[in-house]
Amino acid sequence: MKNLIAAAALIIALPFVPASAAPIGPAGSQAIARAIGNCGDPCIISASNGGRVVDFRAAASEIRNGARKRVVIDGWCASACMSLAALARSRVCITPRAVFAYHKTNFNRPIPLTSDVDRWISRHGGYPQFGATPAVLPNDVARSFWRECESS
């Protein structure tokens, strides 16, 4: 009877376990896949509109912890994708095609970024409302925050 009660409690509680507490696969691949899909190493992002901030933050954490040696931003990287790029900056490089776009979240807060990027945005008009046209961080400005990828 005790085992039956324990099993029932686990089944009831399982949906309430936060995603960050769920086990992730080898080298954080599942966390990264939830945010940006399956990608290699280097992980190349050429078109991402973002998504759930919690997924991109978890992916950034895994990347910072070594799940990927390098992330290449080679095109559109908006919203939560920009958060990933900022939070995993030490492993991120950008190409001349990198375009970052940002806005407030659907909770009317700025997307999570590093303080230096946030300061630049605040000094240059702030964050557009969620659902409005996102603002764009020019590539020449982005190069002051992220290193350029080396040519291969």
C-alpha positions as CSV (number, residue, x, y, z in Angstrom):
1,M,0.0,0.0,0.0
2,K,2.9,2.4,0.8
3,N,4.4,1.7,-2.6
4,L,1.1,2.4,-4.3
5,I,0.7,5.8,-2.5
6,A,4.3,6.7,-3.3
7,A,3.8,5.9,-6.9
8,A,0.6,7.9,-7.1
9,A,2.3,10.9,-5.4
10,L,5.2,10.7,-8.0
11,I,2.8,10.6,-10.9
12,I,0.9,13.6,-9.5
13,A,4.0,15.6,-8.8
14,L,6.0,14.8,-12.0
15,P,4.3,17.4,-14.2
16,F,5.2,20.1,-11.7
17,V,9.0,19.4,-11.7
18,P,10.6,22.4,-13.5
19,A,12.3,21.7,-16.8
20,S,15.6,22.7,-15.4
21,A,15.4,19.9,-12.8
22,A,14.7,17.3,-15.5
23,P,17.7,15.2,-16.5
24,I,19.3,16.3,-19.7
25,G,21.1,14.2,-22.2
26,P,24.8,14.0,-23.0
27,A,26.5,17.4,-22.8
28,G,23.2,19.2,-22.6
29,S,22.0,18.2,-26.1
30,Q,18.4,18.1,-25.1
31,A,18.4,21.6,-23.6
32,I,20.1,22.9,-26.7
33,A,17.7,21.0,-29.0
34,R,14.7,22.5,-27.2
35,A,15.9,26.0,-27.9
36,I,17.6,25.9,-31.3
37,G,17.1,22.4,-32.6
38,N,19.8,19.8,-33.2
39,C,23.0,21.4,-34.2
40,G,26.6,20.3,-34.4
41,D,29.7,21.7,-32.9
42,P,30.1,24.4,-33.9
43,C,26.4,25.1,-33.6
44,I,25.4,27.5,-36.4
45,I,22.4,29.7,-36.0
46,S,21.3,31.3,-39.3
47,A,17.6,31.9,-38.6
48,S,16.0,31.9,-35.1
49,N,13.0,33.9,-34.0
50,G,13.6,32.9,-30.4
51,G,11.1,31.1,-28.3
52,R,10.7,30.3,-24.7
53,V,13.2,32.3,-22.7
54,V,13.6,29.4,-20.2
55,D,14.7,27.0,-22.9
56,F,17.2,29.5,-24.4
57,R,18.6,30.3,-20.9
58,A,19.0,26.5,-20.2
59,A,20.7,26.1,-23.5
60,A,23.1,29.0,-22.8
61,S,24.0,27.5,-19.5
62,E,24.8,24.2,-21.1
63,I,26.9,25.9,-23.8
64,R,28.8,27.9,-21.2
65,N,29.4,24.6,-19.3
66,G,31.0,23.1,-22.4
67,A,28.1,21.4,-24.3
68,R,29.3,23.2,-27.4
69,K,32.8,24.6,-28.1
70,R,31.4,27.3,-30.2
71,V,28.1,28.9,-31.4
72,V,28.2,30.8,-34.7
73,I,25.5,33.5,-35.3
74,D,25.4,33.6,-39.0
75,G,22.0,35.3,-39.7
76,W,18.8,36.3,-37.9
77,C,18.9,35.8,-34.1
78,A,15.9,37.4,-32.4
79,S,14.5,37.6,-28.9
80,A,15.4,34.6,-26.8
81,C,18.0,33.6,-29.3
82,M,19.7,37.0,-28.6
83,S,19.5,36.1,-24.9
84,L,21.3,32.8,-25.6
85,A,24.0,34.6,-27.5
86,A,24.5,37.2,-24.8
87,L,24.5,34.7,-21.9
88,A,26.9,32.3,-23.6
89,R,29.0,35.1,-25.1
90,S,32.4,33.4,-24.2
91,R,31.5,30.6,-26.7
92,V,29.7,32.7,-29.3
93,C,31.1,34.4,-32.4
94,I,29.3,36.4,-35.1
95,T,29.6,36.7,-38.9
96,P,29.0,39.8,-41.0
97,R,25.5,38.3,-41.7
98,A,24.5,38.3,-37.9
99,V,21.4,40.3,-37.1
100,F,20.2,40.6,-33.5
101,A,16.6,41.7,-32.8
102,Y,15.1,42.4,-29.4
103,H,11.8,43.4,-27.6
104,K,10.1,43.1,-24.3
105,T,8.9,39.7,-23.3
106,N,5.2,38.9,-23.2
107,F,5.4,39.7,-19.4
108,N,6.4,43.3,-20.3
109,R,10.0,42.9,-19.2
110,P,13.2,43.2,-21.3
111,I,14.6,39.9,-22.6
112,P,17.4,38.7,-20.3
113,L,20.7,40.1,-21.6
114,T,24.1,40.9,-20.2
115,S,24.2,44.4,-18.5
116,D,26.4,45.9,-21.2
117,V,24.1,45.0,-24.0
118,D,21.1,46.0,-21.9
119,R,22.7,49.4,-21.3
120,W,23.3,50.0,-25.0
121,I,19.6,49.1,-25.8
122,S,18.4,51.4,-23.0
123,R,20.5,54.3,-24.4
124,H,19.2,53.7,-28.0
125,G,15.5,53.7,-27.6
126,G,14.8,50.8,-25.2
127,Y,12.9,47.7,-25.8
128,P,9.8,47.7,-28.1
129,Q,6.6,46.1,-26.7
130,F,6.0,42.4,-27.2
131,G,4.2,41.9,-30.5
132,A,5.5,45.1,-32.0
133,T,8.2,45.2,-34.6
134,P,11.4,44.3,-32.8
135,A,14.4,46.7,-32.8
136,V,17.6,45.6,-34.4
137,L,21.1,45.8,-33.0
138,P,23.3,46.7,-36.0
139,N,26.1,44.3,-36.9
140,D,28.8,46.9,-36.4
141,V,27.5,47.5,-32.8
142,A,27.2,43.7,-32.2
143,R,30.9,43.3,-33.0
144,S,31.6,45.5,-30.0
145,F,29.9,42.8,-27.8
146,W,30.7,39.6,-29.6
147,R,33.9,38.5,-31.3
148,E,33.9,37.9,-35.0
149,C,34.2,34.4,-36.2
150,E,37.5,33.5,-37.8
151,S,37.4,32.7,-41.5
152,S,37.9,29.1,-42.3
